[in-house]
């Protein structure tokens, strides 16, 4: 089962930082997951719309110039990273799930991501793009048909793979609270990989492995690797 470090190794380093990504791979994670906003300066890695929780500063991320954002301490002296710098932490053969929190121009987004991939060691086939906004994913898929799309969902819908089929997705990325064995079986039968978020308890890890999920997003990749070791 593939182990993605959710926002990097976020239990031992500040989330969504270069340090968290590097530590995740040092621990042996198969991939990292991080959150992105298309800022006026380019794609940056951050989870919240507001700066307060991570930077202890009032204000909205997208309203703040990059000249200010790049100086903010978001924990242990770490700064808000760019997409390009984040992808450079991914060793060859490892994976990255890029979750989109905000997007205002699909064309420029695709161009920037492609350029960042070329300037890193990650293989294009190891990039997974996900979002709760499936309209963005549909537009990205049209412009970049080779990219792997993860249909992000927090619910077990009546037709649980309808969105994934409409998006020509590679995977369905579903919340732990919503996933059931029947969902996994249906999705796998329909040809989709299944990733589950956010899985931190060993009991859940073992249950999902038994159900045949492709991978998990976890805040504790070291524990997951130990629990799921062959």
Backbone as CSV, one residue per row, in Angstrom:
resi,resn,N_x,N_y,N_z,CA_x,CA_y,CA_z,C_x,C_y,C_z
1,UNK,0.846,-1.192,0.000,0.000,0.000,0.000,0.883,1.245,0.000
2,UNK,0.530,2.208,-0.828,1.346,3.416,-0.976,1.072,4.389,0.185
3,UNK,2.154,4.909,0.765,2.048,5.793,1.921,2.411,7.220,1.521
4,UNK,1.415,8.113,1.586,1.646,9.535,1.345,1.696,10.263,2.685
5,UNK,2.711,11.076,2.876,2.800,11.904,4.076,1.925,13.143,3.886
6,UNK,0.882,13.241,4.682,-0.116,14.307,4.573,0.459,15.640,5.046
7,UNK,0.596,16.576,4.113,1.263,17.861,4.366,2.717,17.653,4.797
8,UNK,3.300,16.562,4.314,4.644,16.192,4.735,4.586,15.442,6.054
9,UNK,5.732,15.290,6.696,5.773,14.634,8.008,5.307,15.647,9.047
10,UNK,3.998,15.886,9.071,3.444,17.039,9.789,3.350,16.859,11.297
11,UNK,3.684,15.671,11.796,3.728,15.475,13.245,5.102,15.804,13.823
12,UNK,6.112,15.827,12.968,7.474,16.067,13.467,8.106,17.315,12.858
13,UNK,7.406,17.964,11.951,7.896,19.202,11.333,6.683,20.054,10.971
14,UNK,6.860,21.363,10.830,5.720,22.210,10.472,5.089,21.773,9.146
15,UNK,3.774,21.684,9.129,3.069,21.184,7.944,3.338,22.024,6.703
16,UNK,3.341,21.341,5.567,3.480,22.020,4.266,4.734,22.884,4.183
17,UNK,5.840,22.350,4.692,7.120,23.060,4.602,8.161,22.156,3.962
18,UNK,9.230,22.772,3.499,10.324,22.003,2.904,10.867,20.994,3.907
19,UNK,10.982,21.399,5.155,11.469,20.477,6.188,10.553,19.274,6.321
20,UNK,9.241,19.496,6.343,8.284,18.397,6.476,8.373,17.436,5.298
21,UNK,8.603,17.955,4.108,8.705,17.100,2.928,9.991,16.272,2.962
22,UNK,11.083,16.913,3.309,12.361,16.196,3.368,12.334,15.107,4.435
23,UNK,11.779,15.427,5.603,11.697,14.439,6.678,10.821,13.263,6.257
24,UNK,9.728,13.536,5.561,8.833,12.466,5.110,9.584,11.444,4.269
25,UNK,10.400,11.916,3.357,11.145,10.985,2.509,12.270,10.304,3.281
26,UNK,12.860,11.003,4.239,13.868,10.375,5.090,13.268,9.231,5.900
27,UNK,12.000,9.378,6.283,11.310,8.332,7.034,10.909,7.157,6.146
28,UNK,10.926,7.365,4.829,10.606,6.289,3.902,9.262,6.385,3.219
29,UNK,8.593,7.530,3.319,7.285,7.682,2.672,7.398,7.496,1.162
30,UNK,6.348,6.941,0.582,6.308,6.758,-0.876,6.029,8.068,-1.595
31,UNK,5.386,8.992,-0.894,5.052,10.266,-1.512,4.666,11.295,-0.471
32,UNK,4.469,12.511,-0.935,3.979,13.584,-0.079,2.712,14.165,-0.687
33,UNK,1.911,14.750,0.171,0.716,15.487,-0.256,0.842,16.891,0.279
34,UNK,0.504,17.874,-0.552,0.476,19.241,-0.040,-0.620,20.047,-0.723
35,UNK,-0.947,21.186,-0.104,-2.052,22.039,-0.539,-1.512,23.270,-1.248
36,UNK,-2.195,23.694,-2.303,-1.678,24.815,-3.088,-2.729,25.886,-3.359
37,UNK,-2.231,27.101,-3.461,-3.024,28.253,-3.894,-2.313,28.888,-5.080
38,UNK,-3.079,29.266,-6.083,-2.501,30.017,-7.195,-2.522,31.497,-6.812
39,UNK,-1.412,31.943,-6.286,-1.233,33.328,-5.856,-0.867,34.168,-7.076
40,UNK,-0.980,35.481,-6.975,-0.612,36.343,-8.099,0.858,36.187,-8.476
41,UNK,1.673,35.724,-7.536,3.103,35.540,-7.785,3.426,34.162,-8.347
42,UNK,2.453,33.247,-8.291,2.683,31.874,-8.716,2.046,30.911,-7.725
43,UNK,2.275,29.632,-7.924,1.657,28.613,-7.068,2.472,28.461,-5.790
44,UNK,1.789,28.605,-4.646,2.458,28.472,-3.356,1.780,27.383,-2.535
45,UNK,2.514,26.866,-1.552,2.053,25.728,-0.763,1.619,26.202,0.623
46,UNK,0.332,26.046,0.905,-0.238,26.485,2.182,-1.620,25.863,2.283
47,UNK,-2.103,25.618,3.493,-3.395,24.957,3.635,-4.564,25.914,3.821
48,UNK,-4.388,26.927,4.652,-5.511,27.763,5.068,-5.676,29.009,4.195
49,UNK,-6.905,29.515,4.142,-7.163,30.804,3.489,-6.616,31.948,4.323
50,UNK,-6.639,31.747,5.638,-6.159,32.759,6.574,-4.751,32.427,7.052
51,UNK,-3.997,33.448,7.379,-2.607,33.264,7.798,-2.463,32.935,9.280
52,UNK,-3.483,33.208,10.075,-3.343,33.234,11.526,-2.827,31.935,12.133
53,UNK,-3.396,30.795,11.769,-3.031,29.535,12.428,-1.566,29.203,12.251
54,UNK,-1.048,29.384,11.059,0.331,28.977,10.792,1.334,30.116,10.982
55,UNK,0.960,31.323,10.631,1.918,32.437,10.651,1.700,33.401,11.817
56,UNK,0.598,33.163,12.584,0.296,34.040,13.725,0.222,35.507,13.286
57,UNK,-0.415,35.701,12.155,-0.573,37.040,11.576,-1.971,37.145,10.983
58,UNK,-2.640,38.256,11.226,-3.967,38.453,10.651,-3.861,38.679,9.148
59,UNK,-4.913,38.281,8.441,-4.939,38.537,7.011,-5.213,37.293,6.196
60,UNK,-5.575,37.524,4.938,-5.842,36.449,3.994,-4.593,36.165,3.162
61,UNK,-4.367,34.901,2.927,-3.203,34.489,2.141,-3.163,35.200,0.792
62,UNK,-4.283,35.168,0.072,-4.288,35.686,-1.295,-4.275,37.210,-1.366
63,UNK,-4.551,37.860,-0.246,-4.501,39.327,-0.219,-3.117,39.856,0.149
64,UNK,-2.225,38.960,0.519,-0.908,39.365,1.009,0.135,39.202,-0.086
65,UNK,0.918,40.231,-0.382,1.944,40.126,-1.430,2.992,39.064,-1.085
66,UNK,3.545,38.448,-2.122,4.582,37.438,-1.917,5.797,38.017,-1.196
67,UNK,6.073,39.286,-1.400,7.210,39.915,-0.718,7.049,39.868,0.797
68,UNK,5.807,39.811,1.276,5.547,39.654,2.709,5.426,38.182,3.086
69,UNK,4.719,37.414,2.263,4.505,35.999,2.571,5.814,35.233,2.719
70,UNK,6.755,35.517,1.843,7.998,34.739,1.831,8.856,34.983,3.066
71,UNK,8.525,36.002,3.851,9.295,36.310,5.058,8.658,35.754,6.327
72,UNK,7.435,35.238,6.226,6.715,34.768,7.406,7.302,33.469,7.939
73,UNK,7.418,33.380,9.248,7.850,32.153,9.918,6.602,31.319,10.188
74,UNK,6.523,30.137,9.578,5.352,29.281,9.790,5.694,28.078,10.668
75,UNK,6.746,28.240,11.470,7.140,27.206,12.418,8.575,26.775,12.236
76,UNK,9.344,26.846,13.329,10.736,26.398,13.329,11.584,27.112,12.281
77,UNK,11.219,28.354,12.003,11.983,29.124,11.032,11.690,28.796,9.586
78,UNK,10.723,27.924,9.343,10.364,27.546,7.973,9.519,28.641,7.319
79,UNK,9.663,28.761,5.999,8.917,29.747,5.216,7.884,29.054,4.328
80,UNK,6.931,29.819,3.848,5.948,29.277,2.905,6.680,28.916,1.615
81,UNK,6.622,27.653,1.192,7.356,27.268,-0.018,6.551,27.474,-1.299
82,UNK,7.261,27.583,-2.389,6.624,27.589,-3.702,6.405,26.151,-4.153
83,UNK,5.560,25.982,-5.141,5.368,24.656,-5.724,6.683,24.120,-6.264
84,UNK,7.423,24.956,-6.976,8.672,24.522,-7.589,9.657,24.010,-6.548
85,UNK,9.839,24.757,-5.466,10.767,24.332,-4.421,10.286,23.058,-3.741
86,UNK,8.989,22.907,-3.598,8.431,21.715,-2.958,8.670,20.469,-3.803
87,UNK,8.462,20.578,-5.109,8.677,19.422,-5.986,10.144,19.007,-6.032
88,UNK,11.030,19.948,-5.808,12.462,19.624,-5.817,12.870,18.741,-4.643
89,UNK,12.005,18.593,-3.640,12.310,17.708,-2.513,11.973,16.253,-2.818
90,UNK,11.266,16.010,-3.914,10.783,14.656,-4.217,11.859,13.869,-4.956
91,UNK,12.377,12.797,-4.353,13.393,11.993,-5.036,12.798,11.235,-6.220
92,UNK,13.657,10.845,-7.112,13.214,10.059,-8.263,12.549,8.775,-7.775
93,UNK,11.427,8.448,-8.374,10.711,7.238,-8.001,9.637,7.441,-6.949
94,UNK,9.619,8.610,-6.314,8.602,8.899,-5.299,7.463,9.719,-5.911
95,UNK,6.406,9.894,-5.137,5.170,10.495,-5.629,4.875,11.832,-4.965
96,UNK,3.983,12.588,-5.607,3.489,13.834,-5.019,2.026,14.026,-5.394
97,UNK,1.190,14.258,-4.389,-0.205,14.632,-4.613,-0.341,16.131,-4.393
98,UNK,-0.697,16.840,-5.455,-0.908,18.284,-5.385,-2.403,18.536,-5.221
99,UNK,-2.800,19.006,-4.040,-4.208,19.362,-3.848,-4.387,20.850,-4.131
100,UNK,-5.379,21.170,-4.923,-5.646,22.562,-5.293,-6.709,23.149,-4.374
101,UNK,-6.330,24.199,-3.651,-7.270,24.926,-2.802,-7.836,26.154,-3.517
102,UNK,-7.024,26.741,-4.386,-7.478,27.921,-5.129,-6.812,27.940,-6.495
103,UNK,-7.610,28.297,-7.491,-7.128,28.336,-8.871,-7.891,29.433,-9.606
104,UNK,-7.169,30.320,-10.296,-7.877,31.365,-11.041,-7.611,31.334,-12.544
105,UNK,-6.591,30.584,-12.977,-6.309,30.474,-14.413,-5.711,29.106,-14.696
106,UNK,-6.498,28.250,-15.319,-6.050,26.875,-15.558,-4.842,26.840,-16.487
107,UNK,-4.854,27.648,-17.539,-3.747,27.644,-18.496,-2.412,27.918,-17.811
108,UNK,-2.353,28.985,-17.033,-1.088,29.339,-16.389,-0.731,28.339,-15.300
109,UNK,-1.745,27.771,-14.641,-1.491,26.742,-13.626,-0.799,25.536,-14.251
110,UNK,-1.349,25.046,-15.350,-0.765,23.876,-16.016,0.653,24.179,-16.493
111,UNK,0.864,25.342,-17.075,2.207,25.704,-17.541,3.206,25.732,-16.386
112,UNK,2.789,26.302,-15.267,3.708,26.413,-14.131,4.032,25.047,-13.534
113,UNK,3.030,24.192,-13.419,3.278,22.858,-12.863,4.183,22.049,-13.786
114,UNK,3.926,22.097,-15.079,4.775,21.368,-16.030,6.224,21.841,-15.942
115,UNK,6.419,23.145,-15.844,7.772,23.696,-15.734,8.441,23.236,-14.444
116,UNK,7.687,23.236,-13.344,8.234,22.802,-12.058,8.622,21.330,-12.088
117,UNK,7.818,20.520,-12.758,8.135,19.092,-12.885,9.431,18.906,-13.668
118,UNK,9.582,19.639,-14.758,10.798,19.541,-15.574,12.047,19.941,-14.797
119,UNK,11.884,20.847,-13.839,13.018,21.326,-13.053,13.238,20.528,-11.772
120,UNK,12.580,19.384,-11.670,12.724,18.519,-10.495,13.086,17.106,-10.941
121,UNK,13.239,16.204,-9.971,13.565,14.809,-10.281,12.335,13.916,-10.365
122,UNK,11.172,14.459,-10.073,9.966,13.637,-10.076,9.541,13.322,-11.507
123,UNK,9.099,12.082,-11.718,8.574,11.712,-13.028,7.136,12.220,-13.159
124,UNK,6.755,12.717,-14.334,5.389,13.228,-14.520,4.313,12.216,-14.138
125,UNK,4.587,10.934,-14.358,3.581,9.919,-14.039,3.414,9.708,-12.537
126,UNK,4.268,10.330,-11.748,4.152,10.231,-10.294,3.523,11.477,-9.675
127,UNK,2.924,12.308,-10.518,2.173,13.471,-10.051,0.688,13.118,-10.030
128,UNK,0.044,13.365,-8.895,-1.396,13.173,-8.760,-2.006,14.521,-8.375
129,UNK,-2.981,14.977,-9.145,-3.615,16.277,-8.906,-5.030,16.051,-8.391
130,UNK,-5.344,16.634,-7.234,-6.665,16.439,-6.644,-7.265,17.762,-6.199
131,UNK,-8.583,17.756,-6.056,-9.292,18.934,-5.560,-10.741,18.552,-5.295
132,UNK,-11.365,19.273,-4.352,-12.802,19.115,-4.165,-13.574,19.831,-5.267
133,UNK,-12.916,20.730,-5.984,-13.545,21.431,-7.102,-13.299,20.632,-8.381
134,UNK,-14.270,19.831,-8.746,-14.104,18.942,-9.895,-14.161,19.687,-11.224
135,UNK,-14.683,20.899,-11.231,-14.649,21.713,-12.450,-13.200,22.055,-12.809
136,UNK,-12.415,22.402,-11.801,-10.996,22.669,-12.053,-10.310,21.424,-12.602
137,UNK,-10.601,20.284,-11.992,-9.961,19.043,-12.436,-10.339,18.708,-13.877
138,UNK,-11.587,18.948,-14.233,-12.030,18.686,-15.608,-11.277,19.572,-16.591
139,UNK,-11.107,20.832,-16.241,-10.390,21.758,-17.126,-8.914,21.386,-17.242
140,UNK,-8.321,20.979,-16.131,-6.913,20.566,-16.151,-6.741,19.321,-17.006
141,UNK,-7.660,18.380,-16.865,-7.583,17.136,-17.633,-7.658,17.390,-19.137
142,UNK,-8.443,18.382,-19.540,-8.546,18.710,-20.966,-7.235,19.280,-21.500
143,UNK,-6.591,20.126,-20.701,-5.343,20.758,-21.128,-4.135,19.851,-20.969
144,UNK,-4.222,18.927,-20.019,-3.079,18.064,-19.685,-3.598,16.640,-19.499
145,UNK,-3.991,15.989,-20.584,-4.643,14.680,-20.480,-3.768,13.585,-19.885
146,UNK,-2.451,13.796,-19.889,-1.555,12.760,-19.360,-1.498,12.756,-17.833
147,UNK,-1.887,13.850,-17.202,-1.724,13.945,-15.753,-2.743,13.057,-15.034
148,UNK,-2.339,12.497,-13.916,-3.225,11.664,-13.110,-4.129,12.561,-12.258
149,UNK,-5.422,12.331,-12.370,-6.414,13.116,-11.638,-6.975,12.289,-10.488
150,UNK,-7.003,12.893,-9.293,-7.612,12.259,-8.133,-8.917,12.959,-7.794
151,UNK,-10.032,12.262,-7.958,-11.344,12.844,-7.662,-11.540,12.843,-6.150
152,UNK,-11.387,14.003,-5.551,-11.435,14.127,-4.098,-12.879,14.217,-3.625
153,UNK,-13.214,13.417,-2.599,-14.581,13.402,-2.095,-14.590,13.122,-0.598
154,UNK,-15.621,13.618,0.053,-15.804,13.347,1.479,-17.076,12.540,1.712
155,UNK,-17.635,11.967,0.637,-18.894,11.235,0.776,-18.900,9.968,-0.074
156,UNK,-19.722,9.005,0.353,-19.951,7.766,-0.380,-21.268,7.964,-1.128
157,UNK,-21.164,8.412,-2.377,-22.351,8.746,-3.161,-23.033,7.488,-3.689
158,UNK,-24.276,7.639,-4.136,-25.026,6.495,-4.646,-24.302,5.852,-5.819
159,UNK,-23.803,6.675,-6.723,-22.946,6.181,-7.801,-21.543,6.670,-7.474
160,UNK,-20.811,5.860,-6.762,-19.597,6.339,-6.104,-18.442,6.630,-7.055
161,UNK,-18.535,6.193,-8.294,-17.449,6.482,-9.233,-17.896,7.385,-10.380
162,UNK,-19.088,7.957,-10.271,-19.606,8.797,-11.359,-18.689,9.979,-11.639
163,UNK,-18.269,10.674,-10.600,-17.395,11.837,-10.789,-16.054,11.417,-11.369
164,UNK,-15.526,10.324,-10.869,-14.235,9.845,-11.364,-14.315,9.478,-12.839
165,UNK,-15.410,8.860,-13.240,-15.589,8.512,-14.652,-15.699,9.770,-15.499
166,UNK,-16.465,10.741,-15.022,-16.649,11.986,-15.778,-15.338,12.735,-15.955
167,UNK,-14.445,12.602,-14.983,-13.158,13.294,-15.027,-12.069,12.481,-15.720
168,UNK,-12.415,11.239,-16.113,-11.390,10.324,-16.619,-10.242,10.236,-15.609
169,UNK,-10.627,10.103,-14.344,-9.668,10.151,-13.242,-8.852,8.870,-13.142
170,UNK,-7.739,9.006,-12.463,-6.877,7.873,-12.135,-7.317,7.231,-10.822
171,UNK,-7.776,8.080,-9.888,-8.117,7.572,-8.563,-9.303,8.314,-7.976
172,UNK,-9.881,7.686,-6.954,-10.855,8.347,-6.089,-10.175,8.508,-4.737
173,UNK,-10.113,9.743,-4.244,-9.495,10.030,-2.953,-10.610,10.363,-1.972
174,UNK,-10.860,9.471,-1.026,-12.047,9.568,-0.181,-11.681,9.681,1.292
175,UNK,-12.535,10.364,2.049,-12.322,10.549,3.482,-12.474,9.229,4.229
176,UNK,-11.683,9.075,5.271,-11.740,7.870,6.101,-13.134,7.656,6.676
177,UNK,-13.794,8.726,7.100,-15.124,8.598,7.702,-16.182,8.137,6.708
178,UNK,-15.911,8.266,5.417,-16.905,7.904,4.404,-16.642,6.554,3.748
179,UNK,-15.417,6.105,3.750,-15.065,4.903,2.990,-15.620,3.639,3.648
180,UNK,-16.052,2.718,2.814,-16.498,1.402,3.257,-15.946,0.358,2.292
181,UNK,-16.002,-0.877,2.709,-15.481,-1.963,1.881,-16.171,-1.991,0.521
182,UNK,-17.492,-1.784,0.502,-18.240,-1.805,-0.757,-17.756,-0.720,-1.714
183,UNK,-17.417,0.436,-1.158,-16.896,1.532,-1.986,-15.598,1.118,-2.650
184,UNK,-14.687,0.563,-1.862,-13.383,0.156,-2.396,-13.558,-0.890,-3.489
185,UNK,-14.394,-1.874,-3.229,-14.609,-2.940,-4.209,-15.192,-2.388,-5.508
186,UNK,-16.171,-1.497,-5.404,-16.804,-0.911,-6.589,-15.807,-0.065,-7.374
187,UNK,-15.059,0.776,-6.672,-14.101,1.651,-7.350,-13.008,0.849,-8.036
188,UNK,-12.494,-0.162,-7.357,-11.436,-0.976,-7.960,-11.971,-1.764,-9.153
189,UNK,-13.192,-2.257,-9.036,-13.818,-2.987,-10.143,-14.005,-2.084,-11.358
190,UNK,-14.268,-0.796,-11.107,-14.445,0.168,-12.193,-13.120,0.695,-12.728
191,UNK,-12.018,0.220,-12.176,-10.704,0.562,-12.719,-9.990,1.725,-12.064
192,UNK,-10.470,2.159,-10.898,-9.857,3.303,-10.226,-9.023,2.865,-9.028
193,UNK,-7.907,3.539,-8.836,-7.186,3.382,-7.589,-7.967,4.110,-6.498
194,UNK,-7.765,3.684,-5.262,-8.466,4.295,-4.128,-7.448,4.733,-3.081
195,UNK,-7.491,6.024,-2.760,-6.659,6.580,-1.693,-7.576,7.124,-0.605
196,UNK,-7.175,6.926,0.642,-8.013,7.327,1.773,-7.268,8.327,2.650
197,UNK,-7.962,9.376,3.071,-7.391,10.396,3.953,-8.290,10.577,5.175
198,UNK,-7.802,11.021,6.285,-6.420,11.040,6.750,-6.330,9.914,7.783
199,UNK,-5.400,9.005,7.603,-5.384,7.740,8.331,-4.181,7.704,9.269
200,UNK,-4.436,7.832,10.569,-3.348,7.884,11.547,-3.361,6.738,12.554
201,UNK,-4.454,5.965,12.586,-4.563,4.879,13.562,-4.194,3.539,12.927
202,UNK,-3.322,2.757,13.586,-2.904,1.459,13.039,-4.071,0.537,12.691
203,UNK,-5.103,0.537,13.517,-6.256,-0.330,13.237,-6.888,0.020,11.895
204,UNK,-7.041,1.314,11.621,-7.613,1.741,10.340,-6.696,1.379,9.177
205,UNK,-5.404,1.529,9.382,-4.441,1.193,8.328,-4.573,-0.271,7.920
206,UNK,-4.655,-1.142,8.909,-4.755,-2.578,8.621,-6.086,-2.924,7.958
207,UNK,-7.157,-2.276,8.406,-8.465,-2.531,7.810,-8.486,-2.118,6.341
208,UNK,-7.941,-0.948,6.050,-7.917,-0.460,4.671,-7.037,-1.332,3.787
209,UNK,-5.949,-1.802,4.339,-5.090,-2.718,3.580,-5.859,-3.987,3.229
210,UNK,-6.621,-4.511,4.186,-7.409,-5.721,3.947,-8.489,-5.488,2.898
211,UNK,-9.001,-4.266,2.829,-10.025,-3.943,1.836,-9.446,-3.729,0.445
212,UNK,-8.140,-3.573,0.360,-7.509,-3.437,-0.951,-7.345,-2.027,-1.457
213,UNK,-7.275,-1.033,-0.547,-7.046,0.330,-1.018,-5.633,0.459,-1.580
214,UNK,-5.467,1.390,-2.488,-4.169,1.601,-3.132,-3.188,2.280,-2.201
215,UNK,-3.686,3.247,-1.420,-2.787,3.987,-0.553,-3.544,4.851,0.433
216,UNK,-2.780,5.453,1.340,-3.375,6.324,2.351,-2.576,7.617,2.462
217,UNK,-3.254,8.644,2.952,-2.603,9.886,3.353,-2.573,9.880,4.876
218,UNK,-1.400,10.091,5.452,-1.247,9.995,6.899,-0.314,11.068,7.431
219,UNK,-0.587,11.502,8.662,0.306,12.440,9.336,1.483,11.729,9.988
220,UNK,1.411,10.388,10.031,2.453,9.603,10.713,3.003,8.532,9.764
221,UNK,3.725,8.928,8.737,4.214,7.948,7.760,5.132,6.896,8.367
222,UNK,5.890,7.260,9.397,6.774,6.286,10.036,5.978,5.169,10.695
223,UNK,4.885,5.525,11.364,4.034,4.513,11.988,3.351,3.666,10.923
224,UNK,2.858,4.299,9.879,2.191,3.563,8.798,3.131,2.556,8.158
225,UNK,4.356,2.961,7.911,5.324,2.060,7.288,5.623,0.872,8.188
226,UNK,5.675,1.103,9.499,5.929,0.005,10.434,4.732,-0.939,10.511
227,UNK,3.533,-0.379,10.567,2.318,-1.181,10.681,2.075,-2.008,9.423
228,UNK,2.372,-1.430,8.268,2.062,-2.076,6.992,3.252,-2.797,6.372
229,UNK,4.318,-2.927,7.132,5.509,-3.622,6.615,5.158,-5.067,6.279
230,UNK,5.702,-5.583,5.167,5.409,-6.974,4.778,5.815,-7.966,5.859
